[in-house]
Amino acid sequence: MEVARSENHLAFRSDGVQIFTRLIEGPYPNYEQVIPKDNDKSMVADKAAFNAAIRRMAIVA
């Protein structure tokens, strides 16, 4: 896995998969407050459609 960092972004790349993220300022949000402890749900998604949706959202995020 390759990891790259700029001043405000991180990138991860491995076997044809690329993930890009923007670093946030300040303390990291307490994600445990919003994720249920007894979650019995799962999700199945088409990889290409999900990837395309994330790319479209990243433009405005």
C-alpha distance matrix in Angstrom:
0.0 3.8 6.5 10.1 13.4 16.9 20.1 19.9 16.6 12.9 10.3 6.9 5.7 4.7 7.9 10.3 9.7 9.9 11.1 13.3 15.6 18.5 19.2 22.6 25.4 27.3 26.8 24.2 26.2 27.3 25.5 27.2 30.4 29.5 27.7 30.5 30.4 32.0 30.0 30.7 29.3 26.5 25.3 24.6 23.7 23.3 19.7 20.9 23.6 21.6 19.0 22.1 23.7 20.8 20.8 24.6 24.6 22.1 24.8 27.3 25.3
3.8 0.0 3.8 6.7 10.3 13.6 17.0 17.2 14.0 10.6 8.0 5.7 5.1 6.4 9.8 11.1 10.5 9.4 10.5 11.8 14.1 16.6 17.4 20.9 23.6 25.8 25.8 23.6 25.8 27.4 26.0 28.0 31.1 30.2 28.9 31.9 32.2 34.0 32.0 32.9 31.4 28.6 27.3 26.6 25.3 24.8 21.1 21.7 24.3 22.3 19.3 22.0 23.7 20.6 20.0 23.7 23.8 20.9 23.2 25.8 23.9
6.5 3.8 0.0 3.8 6.9 10.4 13.6 13.8 10.7 7.2 5.7 4.7 6.6 9.1 12.8 13.5 12.0 9.9 9.6 9.9 11.4 13.5 13.8 17.4 19.9 22.1 22.2 20.2 22.7 24.5 23.4 25.7 28.7 28.0 27.0 30.2 30.6 32.7 30.9 32.3 30.8 28.3 27.1 26.9 25.7 25.5 21.9 22.6 24.7 22.3 19.4 22.0 23.1 19.7 19.2 22.8 22.3 19.2 21.6 23.8 21.6
10.1 6.7 3.8 0.0 3.8 6.9 10.4 11.0 8.3 5.8 5.1 6.6 8.6 11.8 15.3 15.3 13.8 11.0 10.4 9.4 10.6 11.9 12.3 16.1 18.3 21.0 21.7 20.2 22.8 25.1 24.3 27.0 29.6 28.9 28.4 31.9 32.6 34.9 33.0 34.6 32.9 30.5 29.1 29.0 27.4 27.1 23.5 23.7 25.5 23.2 20.1 22.2 23.2 19.8 18.8 22.1 21.6 18.2 20.0 22.3 20.3
13.4 10.3 6.9 3.8 0.0 3.8 6.8 7.7 5.8 4.6 6.4 9.1 11.8 15.2 18.7 18.5 16.6 13.4 11.9 9.8 9.7 9.8 9.5 13.2 15.0 17.7 18.8 17.8 20.7 23.3 23.0 25.9 28.2 27.8 27.7 31.3 32.1 34.8 33.0 35.0 33.3 31.4 30.0 30.3 28.7 28.8 25.3 25.5 26.9 24.4 21.5 23.3 23.8 20.2 19.3 22.2 21.3 17.6 19.3 21.1 18.9
16.9 13.6 10.4 6.9 3.8 0.0 3.8 5.6 5.2 6.5 8.7 12.0 14.6 18.2 21.5 20.8 19.0 15.5 13.9 11.0 10.5 9.4 9.3 12.7 14.1 17.2 19.0 18.5 21.3 24.4 24.3 27.5 29.4 28.9 29.3 33.1 34.2 36.9 35.1 37.2 35.4 33.5 32.0 32.4 30.5 30.5 27.2 27.0 28.0 25.7 22.7 23.9 24.3 20.8 19.5 21.9 21.0 17.2 18.3 19.9 18.0
20.1 17.0 13.6 10.4 6.8 3.8 0.0 3.8 6.1 8.6 11.6 15.0 18.0 21.5 25.0 24.2 22.1 18.5 16.4 13.1 11.6 9.3 8.3 10.8 11.3 14.5 16.8 16.9 19.9 23.2 23.6 26.9 28.5 28.3 29.1 32.9 34.1 37.1 35.5 37.9 36.2 34.7 33.3 34.1 32.3 32.5 29.4 29.3 30.0 27.4 24.7 25.8 25.7 22.1 21.0 23.0 21.6 18.0 18.8 19.8 17.6
19.9 17.2 13.8 11.0 7.7 5.6 3.8 0.0 3.8 7.2 10.5 14.0 17.2 20.8 24.1 23.1 20.5 16.9 14.3 10.8 8.6 5.7 5.1 7.7 9.1 12.6 14.9 14.6 17.1 20.5 20.7 24.1 25.6 25.0 26.0 29.8 31.3 34.2 32.4 34.8 33.0 31.6 30.2 31.0 29.3 29.7 26.8 26.7 27.0 24.3 21.9 22.9 22.4 18.9 18.1 19.9 18.1 14.6 15.6 16.3 13.9
16.6 14.0 10.7 8.3 5.8 5.2 6.1 3.8 0.0 3.8 6.8 10.3 13.5 17.1 20.4 19.3 16.7 13.1 10.5 7.1 5.6 4.3 5.3 9.0 11.4 14.7 16.3 15.1 17.4 20.5 20.0 23.4 25.1 24.3 24.7 28.5 29.9 32.5 30.6 32.7 30.7 29.0 27.4 28.0 26.2 26.4 23.4 23.3 24.0 21.3 18.7 20.0 19.9 16.2 15.4 17.8 16.3 12.7 14.3 15.6 13.3
12.9 10.6 7.2 5.8 4.6 6.5 8.6 7.2 3.8 0.0 3.8 6.9 10.3 13.7 17.2 16.6 14.0 10.7 8.2 5.8 5.3 6.3 7.0 10.8 13.5 16.3 17.1 15.3 17.6 20.2 19.4 22.4 24.7 23.9 23.8 27.4 28.5 30.9 29.0 30.9 29.1 27.1 25.7 26.1 24.5 24.8 21.5 21.9 23.0 20.2 17.5 19.5 19.7 16.0 15.5 18.4 17.2 13.8 16.0 17.7 15.2
10.3 8.0 5.7 5.1 6.4 8.7 11.6 10.5 6.8 3.8 0.0 3.8 6.7 10.3 13.6 12.9 10.5 7.2 5.6 4.4 6.4 8.9 10.5 14.1 17.1 19.9 20.5 18.3 20.3 22.6 21.2 24.1 26.5 25.3 24.8 28.3 29.3 31.4 29.2 30.6 28.6 26.3 24.5 24.5 22.7 22.5 19.0 19.2 20.8 18.3 15.3 17.4 18.3 14.8 14.0 17.4 16.9 13.6 15.9 18.2 16.2
6.9 5.7 4.7 6.6 9.1 12.0 15.0 14.0 10.3 6.9 3.8 0.0 3.8 6.9 10.5 10.4 8.0 5.7 5.1 6.5 8.8 11.9 13.2 16.7 19.8 22.2 22.2 19.6 21.4 23.2 21.4 23.9 26.7 25.4 24.3 27.5 28.2 30.1 27.9 29.0 27.1 24.5 22.9 22.6 21.1 20.9 17.3 18.0 20.0 17.6 14.7 17.4 18.6 15.3 15.0 18.7 18.3 15.6 18.3 20.6 18.5
5.7 5.1 6.6 8.6 11.8 14.6 18.0 17.2 13.5 10.3 6.7 3.8 0.0 3.8 7.0 7.0 5.6 4.5 6.5 8.8 11.9 15.1 16.8 20.3 23.5 26.0 25.9 23.4 25.0 26.6 24.6 26.8 29.7 28.2 26.8 29.8 30.5 32.0 29.6 30.2 28.2 25.3 23.4 22.5 20.8 20.0 16.2 16.7 19.3 17.4 14.3 17.0 18.9 16.1 15.5 19.3 19.6 17.1 19.5 22.3 20.8
4.7 6.4 9.1 11.8 15.2 18.2 21.5 20.8 17.1 13.7 10.3 6.9 3.8 0.0 3.8 5.7 5.3 6.7 9.1 12.1 15.1 18.5 20.1 23.4 26.6 28.8 28.4 25.6 27.1 28.2 26.0 27.8 30.9 29.4 27.5 30.2 30.6 31.7 29.3 29.6 27.8 24.6 22.9 21.6 20.3 19.4 15.7 16.6 19.6 17.9 15.2 18.2 20.3 17.9 17.6 21.5 22.0 19.9 22.5 25.3 23.7
7.9 9.8 12.8 15.3 18.7 21.5 25.0 24.1 20.4 17.2 13.6 10.5 7.0 3.8 0.0 3.8 5.6 8.5 11.6 14.8 18.1 21.6 23.5 26.7 30.0 32.3 31.9 29.0 30.2 31.2 28.7 30.4 33.3 31.6 29.5 32.0 32.3 33.1 30.5 30.3 28.3 24.9 23.0 21.2 19.7 18.3 14.7 15.4 18.8 17.8 15.2 18.1 20.6 18.8 18.5 22.2 23.2 21.6 24.0 27.0 25.8
10.3 11.1 13.5 15.3 18.5 20.8 24.2 23.1 19.3 16.6 12.9 10.4 7.0 5.7 3.8 0.0 3.8 6.5 10.2 13.2 16.8 20.2 22.6 25.9 29.3 31.9 31.8 28.9 29.9 31.2 28.6 30.6 33.3 31.3 29.5 32.1 32.9 33.6 30.8 30.6 28.2 24.8 22.4 20.4 18.3 16.4 12.7 12.7 16.1 15.5 12.5 14.9 17.7 16.2 15.4 19.0 20.4 18.9 21.0 24.2 23.4
9.7 10.5 12.0 13.8 16.6 19.0 22.1 20.5 16.7 14.0 10.5 8.0 5.6 5.3 5.6 3.8 0.0 3.8 6.8 10.2 13.5 17.2 19.5 22.6 26.1 28.6 28.3 25.3 26.2 27.5 24.9 26.9 29.6 27.5 25.8 28.5 29.4 30.3 27.5 27.6 25.2 21.9 19.5 18.0 16.0 14.7 10.9 11.4 14.3 13.0 10.0 13.0 15.2 13.2 13.0 16.7 17.6 16.0 18.6 21.5 20.3
9.9 9.4 9.9 11.0 13.4 15.5 18.5 16.9 13.1 10.7 7.2 5.7 4.5 6.7 8.5 6.5 3.8 0.0 3.8 6.7 10.2 13.7 16.2 19.4 22.9 25.6 25.7 22.9 24.0 25.8 23.4 25.9 28.4 26.4 25.2 28.3 29.4 30.7 27.9 28.5 26.1 23.1 20.8 19.7 17.5 16.6 12.8 12.8 15.1 13.4 10.1 12.6 14.5 11.8 11.1 15.0 15.5 13.4 15.8 18.7 17.5
11.1 10.5 9.6 10.4 11.9 13.9 16.4 14.3 10.5 8.2 5.6 5.1 6.5 9.1 11.6 10.2 6.8 3.8 0.0 3.8 6.8 10.4 12.9 15.8 19.4 22.0 22.1 19.3 20.2 22.1 19.9 22.5 24.9 23.0 22.1 25.3 26.6 28.2 25.5 26.5 24.2 21.5 19.4 19.1 17.1 16.9 13.4 13.9 15.4 12.9 10.0 12.6 13.5 10.2 10.2 13.8 13.5 11.1 14.1 16.5 14.6
13.3 11.8 9.9 9.4 9.8 11.0 13.1 10.8 7.1 5.8 4.4 6.5 8.8 12.1 14.8 13.2 10.2 6.7 3.8 0.0 3.8 7.1 9.9 13.0 16.5 19.4 20.0 17.6 18.9 21.3 19.5 22.6 24.6 22.9 22.6 26.1 27.6 29.6 27.0 28.5 26.1 23.8 21.7 21.7 19.6 19.5 16.3 16.3 17.3 14.7 11.9 13.7 14.1 10.5 9.9 13.2 12.4 9.3 11.9 14.2 12.2
15.6 14.1 11.4 10.6 9.7 10.5 11.6 8.6 5.6 5.3 6.4 8.8 11.9 15.1 18.1 16.8 13.5 10.2 6.8 3.8 0.0 3.8 6.5 9.3 12.9 15.7 16.4 14.1 15.4 18.0 16.6 20.0 21.8 20.3 20.4 24.1 25.7 28.0 25.7 27.6 25.4 23.6 21.9 22.5 20.7 21.2 18.4 18.7 19.1 16.1 13.9 15.6 15.1 11.3 11.4 14.0 12.3 9.1 11.9 13.2 10.4
18.5 16.6 13.5 11.9 9.8 9.4 9.3 5.7 4.3 6.3 8.9 11.9 15.1 18.5 21.6 20.2 17.2 13.7 10.4 7.1 3.8 0.0 3.8 6.4 9.7 13.0 14.3 12.8 14.3 17.5 16.8 20.4 21.8 20.6 21.4 25.2 27.0 29.5 27.5 29.7 27.7 26.2 24.7 25.6 23.8 24.5 21.8 21.9 21.9 19.1 17.0 18.1 17.3 13.6 13.5 15.4 13.2 10.0 12.0 12.6 9.6
19.2 17.4 13.8 12.3 9.5 9.3 8.3 5.1 5.3 7.0 10.5 13.2 16.8 20.1 23.5 22.6 19.5 16.2 12.9 9.9 6.5 3.8 0.0 3.8 6.7 9.7 11.1 10.0 12.3 15.5 15.6 19.0 20.5 20.0 21.0 24.8 26.2 29.1 27.5 30.1 28.5 27.3 26.3 27.6 26.2 27.2 24.5 25.1 25.1 22.0 20.1 21.6 20.6 16.9 17.1 19.0 16.6 13.5 15.6 15.7 12.4
22.6 20.9 17.4 16.1 13.2 12.7 10.8 7.7 9.0 10.8 14.1 16.7 20.3 23.4 26.7 25.9 22.6 19.4 15.8 13.0 9.3 6.4 3.8 0.0 3.8 6.6 8.3 7.6 9.6 13.2 13.8 17.4 18.3 18.0 19.6 23.3 25.0 28.1 26.7 29.6 28.1 27.5 26.7 28.4 27.2 28.6 26.3 27.0 26.6 23.3 22.0 23.3 21.7 18.2 18.8 20.1 17.2 14.7 16.6 15.8 12.3
25.4 23.6 19.9 18.3 15.0 14.1 11.3 9.1 11.4 13.5 17.1 19.8 23.5 26.6 30.0 29.3 26.1 22.9 19.4 16.5 12.9 9.7 6.7 3.8 0.0 3.8 6.8 8.1 10.3 14.0 15.5 18.8 19.4 19.7 21.7 25.3 26.8 30.2 29.1 32.2 31.0 30.6 30.0 31.9 30.9 32.4 30.1 30.8 30.3 27.0 25.7 26.9 25.2 21.8 22.4 23.4 20.4 17.9 19.5 18.4 15.1
27.3 25.8 22.1 21.0 17.7 17.2 14.5 12.6 14.7 16.3 19.9 22.2 26.0 28.8 32.3 31.9 28.6 25.6 22.0 19.4 15.7 13.0 9.7 6.6 3.8 0.0 3.8 6.5 8.8 12.1 14.4 17.3 17.7 18.7 20.8 24.2 25.5 29.0 28.5 31.8 31.0 31.0 30.9 33.1 32.5 34.2 32.2 33.2 32.6 29.2 28.2 29.6 27.7 24.3 25.3 26.3 23.1 20.9 22.7 21.3 17.9
26.8 25.8 22.2 21.7 18.8 19.0 16.8 14.9 16.3 17.1 20.5 22.2 25.9 28.4 31.9 31.8 28.3 25.7 22.1 20.0 16.4 14.3 11.1 8.3 6.8 3.8 0.0 3.8 6.3 8.9 11.6 14.1 14.7 16.2 18.1 21.4 22.3 25.9 25.7 29.1 28.6 28.9 29.1 31.6 31.4 33.5 31.6 33.0 32.4 28.8 28.1 29.9 27.9 24.6 26.0 27.2 23.9 22.0 24.3 23.0 19.3
24.2 23.6 20.2 20.2 17.8 18.5 16.9 14.6 15.1 15.3 18.3 19.6 23.4 25.6 29.0 28.9 25.3 22.9 19.3 17.6 14.1 12.8 10.0 7.6 8.1 6.5 3.8 0.0 3.8 6.5 8.4 11.2 12.4 13.4 14.9 18.3 19.3 22.8 22.4 25.7 25.1 25.2 25.5 27.9 27.8 30.0 28.1 29.7 29.2 25.5 25.0 27.0 25.1 21.7 23.5 24.9 21.6 19.9 22.5 21.4 17.6
26.2 25.8 22.7 22.8 20.7 21.3 19.9 17.1 17.4 17.6 20.3 21.4 25.0 27.1 30.2 29.9 26.2 24.0 20.2 18.9 15.4 14.3 12.3 9.6 10.3 8.8 6.3 3.8 0.0 3.8 5.7 8.8 9.1 10.0 12.0 15.4 16.8 20.3 19.8 23.2 22.6 23.2 23.6 26.3 26.4 28.9 27.4 29.1 28.2 24.5 24.5 26.4 24.0 21.0 23.2 24.2 20.7 19.6 22.4 20.8 17.0
27.3 27.4 24.5 25.1 23.3 24.4 23.2 20.5 20.5 20.2 22.6 23.2 26.6 28.2 31.2 31.2 27.5 25.8 22.1 21.3 18.0 17.5 15.5 13.2 14.0 12.1 8.9 6.5 3.8 0.0 3.8 5.5 6.0 7.9 9.7 12.6 13.6 17.2 17.2 20.9 20.8 21.8 22.8 25.8 26.4 29.2 28.1 30.2 29.3 25.5 25.9 28.1 25.6 22.8 25.4 26.5 23.0 22.3 25.2 23.7 20.0
25.5 26.0 23.4 24.3 23.0 24.3 23.6 20.7 20.0 19.4 21.2 21.4 24.6 26.0 28.7 28.6 24.9 23.4 19.9 19.5 16.6 16.8 15.6 13.8 15.5 14.4 11.6 8.4 5.7 3.8 0.0 3.8 5.3 5.6 6.6 10.0 11.4 14.7 14.1 17.6 17.3 18.0 19.0 22.0 22.7 25.6 24.6 26.9 25.9 22.1 22.8 25.1 22.7 20.0 22.9 24.0 20.7 20.3 23.5 22.2 18.6
27.2 28.0 25.7 27.0 25.9 27.5 26.9 24.1 23.4 22.4 24.1 23.9 26.8 27.8 30.4 30.6 26.9 25.9 22.5 22.6 20.0 20.4 19.0 17.4 18.8 17.3 14.1 11.2 8.8 5.5 3.8 0.0 3.8 5.5 5.3 7.7 8.2 11.8 12.1 15.7 16.2 17.5 19.2 22.5 23.8 27.0 26.2 28.8 27.9 24.2 25.2 27.7 25.3 22.8 25.9 27.1 23.8 23.7 27.0 25.8 22.2
30.4 31.1 28.7 29.6 28.2 29.4 28.5 25.6 25.1 24.7 26.5 26.7 29.7 30.9 33.3 33.3 29.6 28.4 24.9 24.6 21.8 21.8 20.5 18.3 19.4 17.7 14.7 12.4 9.1 6.0 5.3 3.8 0.0 3.8 5.9 7.6 9.1 12.5 12.8 16.6 17.0 18.9 20.4 23.9 25.1 28.4 28.0 30.4 29.1 25.4 26.7 28.8 26.0 23.9 27.0 27.7 24.2 24.4 27.5 25.7 22.3
29.5 30.2 28.0 28.9 27.8 28.9 28.3 25.0 24.3 23.9 25.3 25.4 28.2 29.4 31.6 31.3 27.5 26.4 23.0 22.9 20.3 20.6 20.0 18.0 19.7 18.7 16.2 13.4 10.0 7.9 5.6 5.5 3.8 0.0 3.8 6.3 9.2 11.9 11.1 14.7 14.4 16.1 17.3 20.8 21.9 25.1 25.0 27.3 25.7 22.2 23.7 25.6 22.7 20.9 24.2 24.6 21.2 21.8 24.9 23.1 19.9
27.7 28.9 27.0 28.4 27.7 29.3 29.1 26.0 24.7 23.8 24.8 24.3 26.8 27.5 29.5 29.5 25.8 25.2 22.1 22.6 20.4 21.4 21.0 19.6 21.7 20.8 18.1 14.9 12.0 9.7 6.6 5.3 5.9 3.8 0.0 3.8 6.4 8.9 7.9 11.4 11.3 13.0 14.7 18.2 19.7 23.2 23.0 25.7 24.4 20.9 22.6 24.9 22.3 20.5 24.0 24.8 21.7 22.4 25.8 24.5 21.3
30.5 31.9 30.2 31.9 31.3 33.1 32.9 29.8 28.5 27.4 28.3 27.5 29.8 30.2 32.0 32.1 28.5 28.3 25.3 26.1 24.1 25.2 24.8 23.3 25.3 24.2 21.4 18.3 15.4 12.6 10.0 7.7 7.6 6.3 3.8 0.0 3.8 5.6 5.4 9.2 10.1 12.7 15.1 18.8 20.9 24.5 24.9 27.8 26.4 23.0 25.1 27.5 24.8 23.4 27.0 27.8 24.8 25.7 29.1 27.7 24.7
30.4 32.2 30.6 32.6 32.1 34.2 34.1 31.3 29.9 28.5 29.3 28.2 30.5 30.6 32.3 32.9 29.4 29.4 26.6 27.6 25.7 27.0 26.2 25.0 26.8 25.5 22.3 19.3 16.8 13.6 11.4 8.2 9.1 9.2 6.4 3.8 0.0 3.8 5.8 9.2 11.3 13.7 16.7 20.3 22.7 26.3 26.5 29.6 28.6 25.3 27.2 29.8 27.5 25.9 29.5 30.6 27.7 28.4 31.9 30.7 27.6
32.0 34.0 32.7 34.9 34.8 36.9 37.1 34.2 32.5 30.9 31.4 30.1 32.0 31.7 33.1 33.6 30.3 30.7 28.2 29.6 28.0 29.5 29.1 28.1 30.2 29.0 25.9 22.8 20.3 17.2 14.7 11.8 12.5 11.9 8.9 5.6 3.8 0.0 3.8 6.3 9.2 12.1 15.5 19.0 21.9 25.6 26.2 29.5 28.4 25.3 27.6 30.3 27.9 26.8 30.5 31.5 28.9 29.9 33.4 32.4 29.5
30.0 32.0 30.9 33.0 33.0 35.1 35.5 32.4 30.6 29.0 29.2 27.9 29.6 29.3 30.5 30.8 27.5 27.9 25.5 27.0 25.7 27.5 27.5 26.7 29.1 28.5 25.7 22.4 19.8 17.2 14.1 12.1 12.8 11.1 7.9 5.4 5.8 3.8 0.0 3.8 5.6 8.6 11.8 15.4 18.2 21.9 22.6 25.9 24.7 21.7 24.2 26.7 24.4 23.5 27.2 28.2 25.7 27.0 30.4 29.6 26.9
30.7 32.9 32.3 34.6 35.0 37.2 37.9 34.8 32.7 30.9 30.6 29.0 30.2 29.6 30.3 30.6 27.6 28.5 26.5 28.5 27.6 29.7 30.1 29.6 32.2 31.8 29.1 25.7 23.2 20.9 17.6 15.7 16.6 14.7 11.4 9.2 9.2 6.3 3.8 0.0 3.8 6.8 10.4 13.7 16.9 20.6 21.8 25.2 24.1 21.4 24.2 26.7 24.7 24.2 28.0 28.9 26.9 28.4 31.8 31.2 28.8
29.3 31.4 30.8 32.9 33.3 35.4 36.2 33.0 30.7 29.1 28.6 27.1 28.2 27.8 28.3 28.2 25.2 26.1 24.2 26.1 25.4 27.7 28.5 28.1 31.0 31.0 28.6 25.1 22.6 20.8 17.3 16.2 17.0 14.4 11.3 10.1 11.3 9.2 5.6 3.8 0.0 3.8 7.0 10.4 13.5 17.2 18.6 21.8 20.5 17.9 20.9 23.2 21.1 20.9 24.7 25.5 23.6 25.3 28.7 28.1 26.0
26.5 28.6 28.3 30.5 31.4 33.5 34.7 31.6 29.0 27.1 26.3 24.5 25.3 24.6 24.9 24.8 21.9 23.1 21.5 23.8 23.6 26.2 27.3 27.5 30.6 31.0 28.9 25.2 23.2 21.8 18.0 17.5 18.9 16.1 13.0 12.7 13.7 12.1 8.6 6.8 3.8 0.0 3.8 7.0 10.2 13.8 15.1 18.4 17.5 15.0 17.9 20.5 18.8 18.7 22.3 23.4 21.9 23.5 26.9 26.8 24.9
25.3 27.3 27.1 29.1 30.0 32.0 33.3 30.2 27.4 25.7 24.5 22.9 23.4 22.9 23.0 22.4 19.5 20.8 19.4 21.7 21.9 24.7 26.3 26.7 30.0 30.9 29.1 25.5 23.6 22.8 19.0 19.2 20.4 17.3 14.7 15.1 16.7 15.5 11.8 10.4 7.0 3.8 0.0 3.8 6.5 10.2 11.7 14.9 13.7 11.5 14.5 16.9 15.4 15.6 19.1 20.2 19.1 20.8 24.1 24.2 22.6
24.6 26.6 26.9 29.0 30.3 32.4 34.1 31.0 28.0 26.1 24.5 22.6 22.5 21.6 21.2 20.4 18.0 19.7 19.1 21.7 22.5 25.6 27.6 28.4 31.9 33.1 31.6 27.9 26.3 25.8 22.0 22.5 23.9 20.8 18.2 18.8 20.3 19.0 15.4 13.7 10.4 7.0 3.8 0.0 3.8 7.1 9.0 12.2 11.5 10.0 13.1 15.4 14.6 15.3 18.4 19.6 19.2 21.0 24.1 24.7 23.5
23.7 25.3 25.7 27.4 28.7 30.5 32.3 29.3 26.2 24.5 22.7 21.1 20.8 20.3 19.7 18.3 16.0 17.5 17.1 19.6 20.7 23.8 26.2 27.2 30.9 32.5 31.4 27.8 26.4 26.4 22.7 23.8 25.1 21.9 19.7 20.9 22.7 21.9 18.2 16.9 13.5 10.2 6.5 3.8 0.0 3.8 6.0 8.7 7.7 6.5 9.7 11.7 11.2 12.3 15.1 16.3 16.4 18.2 21.0 22.0 21.2
23.3 24.8 25.5 27.1 28.8 30.5 32.5 29.7 26.4 24.8 22.5 20.9 20.0 19.4 18.3 16.4 14.7 16.6 16.9 19.5 21.2 24.5 27.2 28.6 32.4 34.2 33.5 30.0 28.9 29.2 25.6 27.0 28.4 25.1 23.2 24.5 26.3 25.6 21.9 20.6 17.2 13.8 10.2 7.1 3.8 0.0 3.8 5.7 5.4 6.0 8.5 10.0 10.6 12.2 14.3 15.5 16.5 18.2 20.6 22.1 21.8
19.7 21.1 21.9 23.5 25.3 27.2 29.4 26.8 23.4 21.5 19.0 17.3 16.2 15.7 14.7 12.7 10.9 12.8 13.4 16.3 18.4 21.8 24.5 26.3 30.1 32.2 31.6 28.1 27.4 28.1 24.6 26.2 28.0 25.0 23.0 24.9 26.5 26.2 22.6 21.8 18.6 15.1 11.7 9.0 6.0 3.8 0.0 3.8 5.6 5.2 6.0 8.6 9.9 10.6 12.2 14.3 15.3 16.3 18.9 20.8 20.3
20.9 21.7 22.6 23.7 25.5 27.0 29.3 26.7 23.3 21.9 19.2 18.0 16.7 16.6 15.4 12.7 11.4 12.8 13.9 16.3 18.7 21.9 25.1 27.0 30.8 33.2 33.0 29.7 29.1 30.2 26.9 28.8 30.4 27.3 25.7 27.8 29.6 29.5 25.9 25.2 21.8 18.4 14.9 12.2 8.7 5.7 3.8 0.0 3.8 5.5 5.1 6.1 8.6 10.0 10.6 12.4 14.3 15.3 17.3 19.5 19.7
23.6 24.3 24.7 25.5 26.9 28.0 30.0 27.0 24.0 23.0 20.8 20.0 19.3 19.6 18.8 16.1 14.3 15.1 15.4 17.3 19.1 21.9 25.1 26.6 30.3 32.6 32.4 29.2 28.2 29.3 25.9 27.9 29.1 25.7 24.4 26.4 28.6 28.4 24.7 24.1 20.5 17.5 13.7 11.5 7.7 5.4 5.6 3.8 0.0 3.8 5.5 5.1 6.2 8.7 9.9 10.6 12.3 14.2 16.0 17.8 18.1
21.6 22.3 22.3 23.2 24.4 25.7 27.4 24.3 21.3 20.2 18.3 17.6 17.4 17.9 17.8 15.5 13.0 13.4 12.9 14.7 16.1 19.1 22.0 23.3 27.0 29.2 28.8 25.5 24.5 25.5 22.1 24.2 25.4 22.2 20.9 23.0 25.3 25.3 21.7 21.4 17.9 15.0 11.5 10.0 6.5 6.0 5.2 5.5 3.8 0.0 3.8 5.5 5.1 6.3 8.7 10.0 10.6 12.2 14.8 16.2 15.8
19.0 19.3 19.4 20.1 21.5 22.7 24.7 21.9 18.7 17.5 15.3 14.7 14.3 15.2 15.2 12.5 10.0 10.1 10.0 11.9 13.9 17.0 20.1 22.0 25.7 28.2 28.1 25.0 24.5 25.9 22.8 25.2 26.7 23.7 22.6 25.1 27.2 27.6 24.2 24.2 20.9 17.9 14.5 13.1 9.7 8.5 6.0 5.1 5.5 3.8 0.0 3.8 5.5 5.2 6.2 8.7 9.9 10.5 13.0 15.1 14.8
22.1 22.0 22.0 22.2 23.3 23.9 25.8 22.9 20.0 19.5 17.4 17.4 17.0 18.2 18.1 14.9 13.0 12.6 12.6 13.7 15.6 18.1 21.6 23.3 26.9 29.6 29.9 27.0 26.4 28.1 25.1 27.7 28.8 25.6 24.9 27.5 29.8 30.3 26.7 26.7 23.2 20.5 16.9 15.4 11.7 10.0 8.6 6.1 5.1 5.5 3.8 0.0 3.8 5.5 5.1 6.3 8.7 9.9 11.4 13.6 14.3
23.7 23.7 23.1 23.2 23.8 24.3 25.7 22.4 19.9 19.7 18.3 18.6 18.9 20.3 20.6 17.7 15.2 14.5 13.5 14.1 15.1 17.3 20.6 21.7 25.2 27.7 27.9 25.1 24.0 25.6 22.7 25.3 26.0 22.7 22.3 24.8 27.5 27.9 24.4 24.7 21.1 18.8 15.4 14.6 11.2 10.6 9.9 8.6 6.2 5.1 5.5 3.8 0.0 3.8 5.4 5.2 6.2 8.6 10.4 11.7 12.1
20.8 20.6 19.7 19.8 20.2 20.8 22.1 18.9 16.2 16.0 14.8 15.3 16.1 17.9 18.8 16.2 13.2 11.8 10.2 10.5 11.3 13.6 16.9 18.2 21.8 24.3 24.6 21.7 21.0 22.8 20.0 22.8 23.9 20.9 20.5 23.4 25.9 26.8 23.5 24.2 20.9 18.7 15.6 15.3 12.3 12.2 10.6 10.0 8.7 6.3 5.2 5.5 3.8 0.0 3.8 5.5 5.0 6.0 8.9 10.4 9.8
20.8 20.0 19.2 18.8 19.3 19.5 21.0 18.1 15.4 15.5 14.0 15.0 15.5 17.6 18.5 15.4 13.0 11.1 10.2 9.9 11.4 13.5 17.1 18.8 22.4 25.3 26.0 23.5 23.2 25.4 22.9 25.9 27.0 24.2 24.0 27.0 29.5 30.5 27.2 28.0 24.7 22.3 19.1 18.4 15.1 14.3 12.2 10.6 9.9 8.7 6.2 5.1 5.4 3.8 0.0 3.8 5.5 5.1 6.8 9.5 9.9
24.6 23.7 22.8 22.1 22.2 21.9 23.0 19.9 17.8 18.4 17.4 18.7 19.3 21.5 22.2 19.0 16.7 15.0 13.8 13.2 14.0 15.4 19.0 20.1 23.4 26.3 27.2 24.9 24.2 26.5 24.0 27.1 27.7 24.6 24.8 27.8 30.6 31.5 28.2 28.9 25.5 23.4 20.2 19.6 16.3 15.5 14.3 12.4 10.6 10.0 8.7 6.3 5.2 5.5 3.8 0.0 3.8 5.5 5.7 7.6 9.2
24.6 23.8 22.3 21.6 21.3 21.0 21.6 18.1 16.3 17.2 16.9 18.3 19.6 22.0 23.2 20.4 17.6 15.5 13.5 12.4 12.3 13.2 16.6 17.2 20.4 23.1 23.9 21.6 20.7 23.0 20.7 23.8 24.2 21.2 21.7 24.8 27.7 28.9 25.7 26.9 23.6 21.9 19.1 19.2 16.4 16.5 15.3 14.3 12.3 10.6 9.9 8.7 6.2 5.0 5.5 3.8 0.0 3.8 5.4 5.7 6.1
22.1 20.9 19.2 18.2 17.6 17.2 18.0 14.6 12.7 13.8 13.6 15.6 17.1 19.9 21.6 18.9 16.0 13.4 11.1 9.3 9.1 10.0 13.5 14.7 17.9 20.9 22.0 19.9 19.6 22.3 20.3 23.7 24.4 21.8 22.4 25.7 28.4 29.9 27.0 28.4 25.3 23.5 20.8 21.0 18.2 18.2 16.3 15.3 14.2 12.2 10.5 9.9 8.6 6.0 5.1 5.5 3.8 0.0 3.8 5.5 5.0
24.8 23.2 21.6 20.0 19.3 18.3 18.8 15.6 14.3 16.0 15.9 18.3 19.5 22.5 24.0 21.0 18.6 15.8 14.1 11.9 11.9 12.0 15.6 16.6 19.5 22.7 24.3 22.5 22.4 25.2 23.5 27.0 27.5 24.9 25.8 29.1 31.9 33.4 30.4 31.8 28.7 26.9 24.1 24.1 21.0 20.6 18.9 17.3 16.0 14.8 13.0 11.4 10.4 8.9 6.8 5.7 5.4 3.8 0.0 3.8 5.8
27.3 25.8 23.8 22.3 21.1 19.9 19.8 16.3 15.6 17.7 18.2 20.6 22.3 25.3 27.0 24.2 21.5 18.7 16.5 14.2 13.2 12.6 15.7 15.8 18.4 21.3 23.0 21.4 20.8 23.7 22.2 25.8 25.7 23.1 24.5 27.7 30.7 32.4 29.6 31.2 28.1 26.8 24.2 24.7 22.0 22.1 20.8 19.5 17.8 16.2 15.1 13.6 11.7 10.4 9.5 7.6 5.7 5.5 3.8 0.0 3.8
25.3 23.9 21.6 20.3 18.9 18.0 17.6 13.9 13.3 15.2 16.2 18.5 20.8 23.7 25.8 23.4 20.3 17.5 14.6 12.2 10.4 9.6 12.4 12.3 15.1 17.9 19.3 17.6 17.0 20.0 18.6 22.2 22.3 19.9 21.3 24.7 27.6 29.5 26.9 28.8 26.0 24.9 22.6 23.5 21.2 21.8 20.3 19.7 18.1 15.8 14.8 14.3 12.1 9.8 9.9 9.2 6.1 5.0 5.8 3.8 0.0
